[in-house]
Amino acid sequence: MASTGLTPAEEAAFRRKQLSVQQREDLVKPFLPPEPSSSSELKPRSRRRTVHKAKLSKKHSPVKSLVHFATYHFIALLFSIFFRFRRAYRLVYTKFVSLLKYHHRTPEFIAGDVSHLDKLPKHLSVIVELNNDDEQQGNAGLEGLVNDVCEIAAWASSAGINFLSVYERTGVLKNYLPQTHASIESTLESYFGPSRKPTLSLRAPHLSSYSPPSTPPRNSSSERPHLTVLLLSEHDGRDTIVDLTRTLAEMAQRGDVRQKQITMDLIDAQLSDHVSNEPDLLILFSPTVELRGYPPWQLRLTEIFHLPDNKGVNYQVFLRALYNFAKVEMRLGR
């Protein structure tokens, strides 16, 4: 046939497989392209190998490697010098400002530092960390952590902030509510004096509020301000959501609540009741933004502040955070 180049008899025999394998190969072989010779196969491969070796030798030439090495280390040296000078500048600037804006453990000085601000956070939250070395805190361990919380509470009360939440990942302070309350009250007394110190209540989620009998009630006729300190930990985030989900599921199975009633507003209200409402300002006393498991639903509209190269709790970070918050405009998605 014209299409295959075989006669009808040959094609019929080919299709019926009446020919041997060798005979079928002999019939088809004239119509196949010629086989490449071994030299033609090896020539492109050897050529590619030669080009590849030339590229490798050119890429790894000693002069170019030396130039790359010197350029890399020169750029690394420039960045290292820049970051070291930037850190030194910030440290010197912070020390200089701390001399000008030191509070001297006097509430009037702190109130004067924030008196010109247009607004202050109603709910202030801070993240502190339990460390075992003196480089991060003034004192190591639990004592340093309690001292930091006491100082922050005194600064917040002096600035006119009545609600302070303190997040520490492990929640170790929850095991020492009476001792922590006594330490904060002692610090407030050293700032304000025994007759003017604010009343204090200390609480934690899923625990009863701790206020000694000597603490006047919040709605009493006393003119002294009241400070509420809330202790948070990583268990108040995920575990609270799990417990709330389990409770709502059991109530829905019993028929106490309908499925249509379980809305985002209900969940938000329950989370706020079990933990707290959303803070207006969150201060991190660390050089980077690390939330360390902070309850996520509380940070939707929260202003987060930190200073690079800062380590440890200090008054300047607290003050600059309030300054920054006063200039922030909440657009709420507009």
Number of C-alpha atoms within 10 A of each C-alpha: 10 7 5 10 13 14 11 12 10 16 15 12 13 18 11 9 11 12 14 10 10 8 12 16 11 11 15 13 11 10 10 7 7 8 6 8 8 8 8 9 10 11 11 11 11 11 11 12 12 12 12 12 12 12 12 11 11 12 12 12 11 11 11 12 12 12 10 12 11 12 12 11 11 12 11 12 12 11 12 12 12 12 13 12 12 14 15 13 12 16 14 12 12 16 14 12 12 15 10 9 15 16 19 10 17 16 20 15 16 23 17 13 17 18 14 10 14 10 14 18 21 14 20 22 25 22 22 22 22 20 15 13 12 12 11 18 22 16 17 15 15 15 12 20 21 21 19 21 26 21 20 21 26 28 23 23 25 25 22 19 20 20 20 24 23 23 26 22 19 14 18 15 22 19 9 12 19 14 12 18 21 15 17 24 21 17 21 26 16 14 22 19 13 12 8 13 22 25 20 24 22 22 19 23 18 10 10 9 15 16 18 13 7 7 13 17 14 15 7 8 8 12 9 14 16 22 22 21 24 20 22 28 22 18 16 22 18 13 12 19 18 10 11 15 13 12 12 17 15 13 14 15 12 10 10 10 14 12 13 6 10 13 10 9 10 11 15 15 14 16 20 14 11 17 20 17 16 21 22 19 23 25 23 26 25 21 13 14 14 12 15 15 15 20 21 11 14 18 16 11 15 16 17 19 21 19 18 13 15 19 16 17 25 17 16 17 22 19 18 15 20 22 18 14 22 16 11 10 7 11 7 7 5 4
